[in-house]
Amino acid sequence: MRAWRIAKRAFALDRQGTGAHLSGGRWNSPGVAAVYAGLTPEIAAMEKLVHTGEILPQDLVLVMLDLPDDEPYQHYALKDLPVGWDALPSSTRAMAMGDQFLLTATHLGLIVP
C-alpha cells in the first residue's frame, strides 16, 4: 500500500508523530502521537490546504510511504463515524475514536473516508 504525506521539510520524515502529539489532530488528542497520510497525493494536498489556509509554507515536501499490503488496517465507513467527525476544529468524539485506535495499537493504520 502506498500513502502520501505533505509536511515541512524538517518534519517530513518524522515517524514519531511529534506534531500531532503536540497539537492534536482530527483523529487524536494532544498528547497522543499520530502520523497522518493520505492514500493519494491529491488527498494529502487537500488535507494540508484545509489545515494551513490559503497560504502554504514554502518548505513543504511530498513524502511517499510504502506500507505493507498484508498488515491489518482498521477501516471506518462513513456510517460508522460520529456526527461532526469532519468539523473544524475537530470534534472530541472523532478525537476519542482515534485515540482509542492509536492507544490499543492493534492495527498498522486507520483508513477513514
C-alpha positions in Angstrom: 0.0 0.0 0.0 1.3 3.4 -0.8 0.4 6.5 1.3 1.5 10.2 1.0 2.4 12.8 3.5 3.0 16.5 2.9 4.9 18.2 5.7 7.5 20.9 6.3 10.9 19.6 5.2 12.2 19.5 8.8 9.4 17.2 9.9 8.7 15.2 6.7 10.4 12.0 7.9 9.2 12.2 11.5 8.0 8.7 12.4 7.1 9.6 16.0 4.0 11.8 15.3 5.6 14.7 17.1 3.4 17.5 15.6 0.2 15.6 16.2 1.4 14.7 19.7 1.9 18.4 20.5 -1.2 19.9 19.0 -3.6 17.0 18.3 -5.5 16.5 15.0 -8.8 15.3 13.6 -8.2 11.8 14.9 -6.0 12.3 18.0 -6.0 14.5 21.1 -2.9 16.4 22.2 -0.6 14.0 24.0 -1.4 11.1 21.7 1.1 10.7 18.8 -0.1 10.1 15.3 1.3 10.3 11.7 -1.2 11.5 9.2 -1.1 10.5 5.5 -3.4 10.2 2.5 -3.8 7.4 0.1 -3.2 9.7 -2.9 -1.0 12.8 -3.2 -4.2 14.8 -4.0 -5.9 13.9 -0.7 -2.7 14.7 1.2 -2.6 18.1 -0.6 -6.2 18.8 0.2 -5.8 18.0 3.9 -2.7 20.2 4.1 -4.6 23.1 2.4 -7.6 22.7 4.8 -5.3 22.9 7.8 -2.9 25.7 6.6 -5.3 28.0 4.9 -4.7 29.8 1.6 -1.0 30.5 2.0 1.1 27.3 2.1 4.6 27.3 3.7 7.4 27.4 1.2 9.3 24.4 2.7 6.7 21.7 2.1 7.7 18.4 0.7 5.8 15.3 -0.5 6.8 12.0 1.0 5.8 8.6 -0.3 5.3 5.9 2.3 5.5 2.3 1.2 3.4 0.3 3.7 2.9 -3.5 3.8 -0.2 -4.7 2.0 -0.6 -7.7 4.3 -0.8 -5.8 7.5 -4.1 -5.4 9.2 -5.7 -1.9 8.7 -8.7 -0.6 10.5 -11.3 0.8 8.1 -14.2 3.0 9.1 -17.1 3.6 6.7 -18.9 6.9 6.7 -21.8 5.4 8.5 -19.5 4.3 11.4 -18.2 7.8 12.1 -19.7 10.1 14.8 -21.8 13.1 13.8 -19.4 16.1 13.3 -16.4 14.0 12.7 -15.4 16.3 9.8 -15.9 19.6 11.8 -13.1 22.1 12.1 -11.8 22.2 14.7 -12.0 18.5 15.2 -14.8 17.1 17.4 -13.9 15.5 20.6 -15.8 12.4 19.6 -13.6 11.9 16.5 -10.5 12.5 18.6 -11.7 10.0 21.2 -12.3 7.4 18.4 -8.8 8.0 17.0 -7.2 7.9 20.5 -8.8 4.6 21.2 -7.4 3.2 17.9 -3.9 4.7 18.5 -3.6 3.6 22.1 -4.8 0.0 21.5 -2.1 -0.4 18.7 -3.7 -3.4 17.2 -3.5 -2.2 13.6 -0.8 -0.5 11.5 -3.2 2.2 10.2 -6.6 3.6 10.3 -8.3 4.3 7.0 -11.2 6.8 7.1 -13.3 8.4 4.3 
